[in-house]
Each structure stands twice: as structure tokens, then as C-alpha cells.
Amino acid sequence: MQKKPNLKQWEINYQDHNILVSNWWGWDLKGSSDLYVDEQHLDQNTSMVPDTSKPFLKSYNFSNNIDSIEVFIGGFFSVKISVLVNGENIYQDQLNLIDRLFIKK
């Protein structure tokens, strides 16, 4: 696997599932965000500017107990995520004052 510059990953356990969100970007303005559940790649987004009012990564009807997974991305100086499963927030990075000023509600 090729080494990714500026790689950040989040691993979240939900019931019997392992959710992995990865985000990397390079100074050449190329990058990718990816969503995995139980090592299964479900979604990818290569946009460099997220619309914070919409899920950046998403998957629907994954299993009997996971109808939806939505990942929101924001942050000003570093990438911050929020993960919703079945509409319930199961993980959220803490936003600082500057993040809150620049993220659209």
C-alpha cells in the first residue's frame, strides 16, 4: 500500500461492527476520504472542499442493524468528523471556536 501524505484515520466500534474513516490529502491538492465497515469499502469522496451541511461519506442498507451510516467532515486547521449510524450520533470530534465559525449549520 502506498504511503499517503497527511493521513488521518478514525476507528469506531458500533455493536459488532468496526467502522473506519480515513482521510488524506497532499500539497498537490489531491486526496481522498474513505468509509469502511468490517474492512468492506463502502464509499469514497475525493472533493477537497466539503459541504458541511451534507454527508461527505455515506452508505445505506449495510446490514440488518445498520440502515444508514453518514459521515460529516469539517474543521478549519485539521479534519474533524461526525459519524451518524441510523441517525444517531455515535462519534464526534470536538470543534474549537474557529471550526464553529467556519462550518455552515
N, C-alpha and C positions, 0 to 999 in steps of 0.2 A: 504494500500500500504506500503510495506516495505521501511524503510528509506535507501536511497542509500548514501554510503560514497562518498565524493568528487564530489557531483552533481553540474553540471553547465547546465543552460538552456538558450536558446535564443528564444524569440518570435518575429516574424517578420510579419507585416501585408502586404499583397500583394493583391491589388484590394479588393475583398470582401472575401479574404481567410486569415486564421490565420495559419502560418507556425511555428511549434515548433520543435526545435532541442534540444535533451538532450544528455548529456554525463556524465557518471560516471565511476569511477574506484576505486578499493580497493588495499590495500597494498599486497593482495594475488594475484595480477596481473590478476584479473578478472574485467570485466567491460562491458559496452555496450554503443553504440551510437544509437539513435533512431530518426526517422523522422516521424512527424505527420503533417497532414494538416486537418484543421477543425475537430480535435480530432480523425481522422482516422489514424491508424498506417500503414505507407507505407513501411518502411524499417528499418532494424536493422543490425548493424555490431558489432561483439564482438572482432575484432582484436585489439591488444594493440599497434601495430605499423602501422600507416597509410602510404600508398604510396601517397605522396603529389601530384603526377602527375595525379592521377585518383580520380574520385569522391568516397568519403568514404560512402556516403549515396546517394541514387538516386531513382527516381520514374518517370515513363513516362506515358503519356496519362491520366493524372489525371482528367482533365476537358476540356471543350471547349476552355478555355483561358489559361490553363496550359498544355503545351505539355511535358515539362521536368522540373524537379527540381533536381539539383545536389548540394551536399554539400561537400566541400573540408575541410579537417581538417589538422591542422599543429600546430606549436608552440613548443617552447623548454621548457620553465618553466611552461606555462599554455596553455590550449587548446584554439586555435583560429580557427574560421571558416570563410568560404566564401560561400555564397549561390547564385546560379545562377538559375533563372527561365527563361525558353525559351532562354537560352544562355546569358541573361542579368544579370550582377552582381547587385543584389538588396540589399546585405548586405555583409560587410567585416569588421572583427576585424582588428584593426591596428597592424601591425607587428613591433616589435622592431628590432634593428640591429642583435641581437643574433638569433632571429627567422629567419631572412632573410638568415643568414649564413648556417643554418641547413636545410632549406626547399629546396628541389630539384625543379628546374624550369622545 
